[in-house]
């Protein structure tokens, strides 16, 4: 299977349209599409609807020590149920980040935007290295804790027909 274009479905923002490239969530899909040199990054795993071109994100995550090694961790996991129930329709997207902190912030945005079914908790903060502590102390910056996650919505979203024209 090859890379496809898709449109993210944002449950809380039905009019938000963001196009992305998605890849099949298989060992081959991961190995052939994620570059070896991406250390910090984020990924989203979801169900692709070929009729509409929509990607329903079911899980979000990040990698602090190699994206290519982190994504396959989910293949034998709960994602196996998704793959079994939606054969050939489970895909992932990813992006690279500069460091652990920027990857964490992106993961938090994804968590609040997608309200993924398989993420039970707000993303955990990365372990800060002494370099991070020294940087914040030197600049007298303070990292504010994030508020509690919003109420988990369990609504279903019916895609609008206007999304499909973007994929043509």
Secondary structure, DSSP 8 states (H G I E B T S, - for coil): ---EEEEE--TT-TT---EEEEEESSHHHHHHHS-TT--SEEEEEEEEETTTTEEEEEEEEEESS-HHHHHGGGTTTTHHHHHHHTTT-EEEEEEE-SSHHHHHHHHHHHHHHH--TT--S--------HHHHHHHHHHT--------------------GGGGGGG-
